[in-house]
């Protein structure tokens, strides 16, 4: 018979018991202390945290006209832990006008953490958004039958006019990237996606509030926790006042109907945007409410890209409007004087190179060269600048000096407008051409940049800003859409003057040339206005029909508006650019259109340009 040591057996059994008890203690500690599931469960039984959404800040134009406001809307929220096993699904679906399949799919999507990473069965989750008044009324009356479901009041955006879509932007439901970037947002929240709605989101959105409500064992609300001591009221978003004149905006959009292009008007004394038109455009009211996704998809697939804000994203050759910047550079650098004559026999001729020009008197000095838009004059100016070895040791030095003047005028880089998506355009430098021509190039190689062709590209905003800079005789303010933010000063970057490298004296001659153009040159149509307007046409060469360009300002001595008009494939600058610019100048400065102005506006509106179906 074997002899077992009973004392040792007792120790083993005791050790096993201790291990088991220890494991249970660790598990209980993890569940009750380290994990917050039980705390959440207890809190969800005792408290209901009801989020109160703030009203989004309204938006007005410069004259106080309401552009964007809020309308009440209702969301249906669900707490899964309360709904489970207690819902008459058929009655619920009939009440909201949805199918059972849609209900099942939606509930599964809410629980799917890959689609809803912030999911918790103890907290409110968005089930359905933007319920209309009819469905909301029916649901509210029967809500006692649907445990776990709650109503959450919020507001949705409403747009007063069918204008200014690219400036105002839109509001849509947050994406997962929005939530990851800012913990303010939760699934189902709304955020500005485009325009000022996006760039001023943190001012417009306000601050959420919260109500902490007490519930009994059956989940029924019994009142506020500690009489609302820990509640937080929502803080409404700040009101924005734009520099935009909605009547001017409407007029510009009317005249660009049936055309592809852009208009930008700036108040030179402040840099405020008076109107910004991109065509084709769309009615911002189409992107309100539950139909937003459908219309947004339709706009996205349109070959003419109506969602593209060409005023700040379109990068175009500026054509002859660019000659004003060349005259400023040549005068200030001493390459020419106001009396320097250059010949033009239907163009620029040198060593077999020919740049064409239209018929006009020859030779010309600077002021008539701007007035008649002479190509040869500015080609000669650039050629002499690039060839001047007394002033510039190499062609690279000359080129980079030229580039520095252009950059100082706001070209080649983003101006910094308070709208998302601005493009920088292109101003080449010596390194650019060294790479393109392997270091073997001269003034003749790049002669086309002197007349706003070749490698030079600007946005319509930059062309308008050039007009504002000339109007101010040498400085500009960073163009901006927002004039005032309720209770907050405007960023100082919009109130600081930016001076160019060109001299004040040089600007006086450019202004004289632009005024001469309005009186009898390529902008002679402006001469009939009841105030002294200044302008410069541009005809930008293109693979297809030329683009029509205009840049100008008015009045000459105390400018109130600087404007750029760009019409793709519109032909001569005088065909579309000048008449559209003239109408807008008259409307803004006089406050109304004359009979002739009304007729001209109607004529521009009726004109259509055939672009075909190719993607633009």
C-alpha positions, 0 to 999 in steps of 0.5 A, a space after each residue: 500500500 502506497 503512502 501518500 503525504 497528505 500534508 503536501 496535498 493540502 498545500 497543493 490544493 490551497 495553492 490552486 485555490 489561491 490562484 483561482 481566487 487571485 484570477 477572479 480578483 484580477 478579472 473583477 478589478 479589470 471589469 469594475 475599475 480598469 474598464 468603464 463599461 459598468 460605469 457607462 451602464 450605470 450612468 446610462 441608467 441614471 443620466 441622459 446627456 442631451 446635446 444642444 446644438 448651437 445655431 450657426 452664425 448668419 451671413 450678410 452682404 455689405 449692405 446688411 442683406 441676409 444671405 444665409 440663415 438657419 431653419 429648424 431641423 430634427 434628428 432621431 437618435 437611438 441608444 442601443 442599450 435601451 432599444 434592444 428587444 423593446 421595439 415594435 419595428 413595423 409600427 416604427 417604420 410605418 411612422 417614419 415612412 421607411 422600409 424594414 430593410 432600411 431600418 435593419 441596414 441602418 441599425 447594423 451600420 450604426 453598430 459597425 465600428 468600421 463605419 461608426 468608430 465612435 459607437 457605444 451602446 450606452 450613448 445616443 447615436 444618429 439614426 436619421 437626420 433632417 426629419 421634415 415637420 410632417 414626419 417629426 409631428 407624427 413621430 413625436 406623438 408616438 415616441 412613447 412607444 419607441 423606447 431608446 429613441 429620442 429627438 434632437 433639435 438642430 438647425 440647417 442652412 438656408 440660402 436666401 439667393 441663388 447667387 454666390 455659391 462659390 463664395 458662400 460654400 455649403 454645409 454637410 455632414 462631417 467625414 471621419 477625417 473631420 472627426 479625427 482632426 477635431 474632437 469637437 465633432 461627432 458622427 452626424 454633426 455638420 461642418 462647412 465644406 466650401 467657401 466662407 462656410 469652411 474657412 470661417 467654420 470655427 466662428 460660425 459653428 458656435 459651441 455645443 451645450 449639454 443637458 444632464 437629465 435624471 432617469 428612473 429605473 424604467 428609463 423615464 426622464 425625471 428632471 435635470 440633475 441637480 437642477 441643471 447645475 452642470 448643464 451647459 448652454 449652447 453658444 450661437 455662432 458669430 455673424 459674418 458680414 461680407 464685403 460682397 454686394 449681392 446685387 452686383 454679384 447677381 448682375 455678374 452671374 447674369 452676364 456670364 450665363 452661357 459662358 465659361 469664365 470669372 469676374 472679380 471686383 475689389 474695393 481698392 481702399 480695403 481689399 474687400 471682394 465686391 463680387 466674385 463670379 465663376 461660371 458655370 455656377 449653381 444655385 446654392 439652395 440645391 445643396 440644402 437638406 436631404 437632397 444634397 448628395 444627389 445634386 452634389 453628385 450631379 454637379 461633380 459629374 458635369 464636364 464644365 465643372 460648376 463646382 470649380 471656383 475659376 476666380 481663384 482656381 483658374 490659371 490663365 495667360 493674362 494677355 495684354 492686361 499684363 503689359 501694365 506690370 511690364 511698363 511699371 518694371 521697365 520705368 522703375 528699372 530705368 530701361 525706358 523713360 516715358 518718352 522712349 519710342 519703340 517702332 511697331 510695323 505690325 509687330 516686333 521684328 528682330 533676327 528673324 523673330 516676329 511677334 505680330 501686332 495690329 495696325 496703329 501709328 508708329 513709333 510709340 511711347 509708353 502711354 499710347 502703347 498702353 492705350 493701343 495695346 502695342 505688342 512690339 513696345 513691350 517686346 522691345 522693353 523686355 529685350 533691352 532689359 534682358 540684354 542690359 549687361 551694364 545693369 545686369 551681369 547675366 541674363 539670369 540676373 536680369 530675369 530674377 530682377 524681373 521676377 522680383 517685380 512680378 512677385 511684389 505685385 502679387 503674382 506667382 504665389 497665393 495672395 492669401 484670400 480667405 477662401 479655400 482652394 486658391 491657386 498660385 499661378 506661374 511666374 518663371 525665374 532664371 532657374 526655370 528657363 535654365 532647366 528648360 533650355 539647358 542654360 542656353 537662352 536670352 531675351 528673345 527666347 522668352 519674349 512672349 512673357 512681355 505680353 502676358 503669354 508664354 509661361 506666365 499664368 495668373 488667376 482672375 483674382 490676381 488680375 483684379 488685384 493688379 487693377 487694385 494696385 494700380 488704382 492705389 498707385 503702388 500698394 494693395 491689401 490682401 483680397 478678402 471676402 469677409 468684411 466683419 466678424 461679430 465680436 472679433 477683429 479682422 486678421 491684421 493680414 487683411 488690413 496691412 498694405 503691401 507695396 510693390 517695387 515699382 515707383 509711384 511715378 511709374 504708376 502715374 504713367 500707367 494710369 494715364 495710359 489706361 485712361 487714354 485707353 478708355 477715352 479712345 483706345 481699346 477700352 473706348 466703350 468706357 468713355 461714355 460712363 458718367 465718371 472717369 474710368 480706366 481700363 486695359 484689354 487683353 486677348 489671351 492666345 489659346 489652343 482654340 479661340 482666344 480668351 477675352 480679358 479686361 482689367 480696370 478701375 474707376 473712378 480714376 482719382 478716387 477709385 471705388 472698384 477694381 475689376 477683372 473679367 475673364 471669358 474663355 474663348 470670348 475673342 477680343 478683350 473688347 468683345 466680352 471683357 470691356 462691356 461686362 466690366 463697364 456694366 458692373 462699374 456703372 452699377 456699383 458706382 451709381 447704384 443703378 444702370 442707365 437705359 443703355 446699361 440695362 440694354 448692354 447687360 441684357 445683350 451680354 446675358 443673351 450671348 452664348 459661346 459654344 464650347 462643345 462637350 469636352 471637359 473643361 
